């Protein structure tokens, strides 16, 4: 664990509110537009319960990730203290809070059953990856150098246990 001075700390909320809020709104709008057939809808009705089950699992996993990242790791205090947090849930995924919101967006889309909307999580993943690489991760590399680079090589950005970095 590396500690830096408080004045050099990253803002506690990072770029999250600017990225997550639009993702959430677009997901909800996609479901609403699908429900009223205002956009093309392609459903596989025979898979309704599978989609609902997957959505519930994603929501439960998102809740765990968020709780583990915010409450269990005391992330706000650790960021304010200038620590590189790489233990706990952060040992599984570098950005568990963003991962949780991405999973919630996917769950919302699953409830719509509109196969066409499944492009949205891919777009969200790309946007989050680019935005984080250019903002928070760039800042973390500047602050923590090789320690963060090593951490990033062994821990995925959003998907625990995945090879996608």
N, C-alpha and C positions, 0 to 999 in steps of 0.2 A: 504494500500500500504506500502510495506516494502522497505527500501533503504539500500543497502550495498555499501561498498567502490568500486571504479572503478577497482582497481587491482584484485578484486575478481569476476569480471564479466565474464559470459559465452561468448565465441566468438559470434559475431553477427550472423554469418552464421551457427553455430552449425555443425551438421553432415549432413545437407541437401544436399550439393553438391555431397557428396560421395554416397548418397542413391538415390536421385532424378534423377541424370543424367543416371545411369544404368537403372532405371525403364523406363524412357522416351525412351532410345535407344531400350530396349527390346520390348516395345510397338510398336514402329515404325517398328522394324524388323519383328515382328509378322504380322503386316499389310502387309508389303512388301512380306514376304514369303507366306502369304495367297493369295495375289493378283496373284502371279506367280505360285500358286498351288505347292509350294515346301514343304509345310507341309499339313497335313490333313485339309480339309476345310468342315465345315458343316454349310450351310447357311439356313436361313428361309426367302426366298425371299419375302414372303407376309408381312413380318414385317419390310421391308426396311425403310419406312418412320417413323415408331415407333422408330427404332434404331437411325435414323438421328435426330429426334426430341429430344430424350433423350440425345444424344451427345451434341446438341446445348444447352439444359438446363444445362447440367453438365459444359460446357465451360463457360456459363454466370455466374453460381454459383461460379465456380472456380475464375473467374475474380473478382467477388464481394469479395470473401473471401480474395484473395490476396491483393486487394486494401484496404480493411478494416484493414487487419493485418499490412500491410507495410506503407501505406500512412496515413490512418485515425488515427491509434494508435501511429504513430511515433515510431515504435518498435525499430529501431536501436538506437535511442537516449536513449530510456528507458532502453534497455539492457545495454548500456554503463554506464548508471547511476545506474545500479544494482537494478532495480525495478522488482518486481514480477508483471507481467502484467496479470490481471484477469478481466479486464473490456472490454467494447466494444465487438468486435467479439470474443475476448478471453473468454468471459462469455458464449459463445455458444459452443466453441470447443477449446481445449488446444493448438492444433497445426494447426491453419488455413492455414498456408503456405504449410505444408505437405499435408493437406487435399485437397488443391487446386490442387497440382500436382498429387495427386492420382486420383482426378476427371478427370483431363486432360488425364491421361493414360487410364482411363476407356472410355472416349469419343473417343479417338483414336481407341481403340479396337472396340467400337460400330460401327464406320465407316467401319471397315473391315467386319462386319457381321459374322465373324467366331466364332461360338458358342464355339469351343474348346479353343479359346484365353481368354474366360471369367475366366479361372483358374488363369490367371496372376494377376488381381487385388487382388484376395485372397492371393496369394503369396506375392505381394507387401505389403498388409496390415499387414501380419504376420511379414515380414522383418522389416518394419517400426516400428511396435509395439515393437518388441524385441530390435531393435537398440536404439530406444528412451528410453525405460525402462532402458537400460544398460548405456546410456550416458547422454543425456540432462536431463531426468527426475531424474536420480540418482543424478546429480549435483544439480538440483533444490531442491530436498529433503534435501540434505546436507546443502544448503544455506538458505532455507526458512523454513525447518522443518515442523511443524504441519500446518502452513499456506498453504504450497503447497499440503500437504496430504489432507487437507480438500477441497481445490480447485479441486484436482484430483478426489475426491469422487463424486463431484457434476457436473463435466464437462467432457464430453467424449473426448477422444484423437483426433479422426478424424471426426466423424459423428455427426453433431449438433442434439441435441434432442434424441439421441439414448441411449439405455441402455448398449450398448457395451462399456466398459471402457478400 
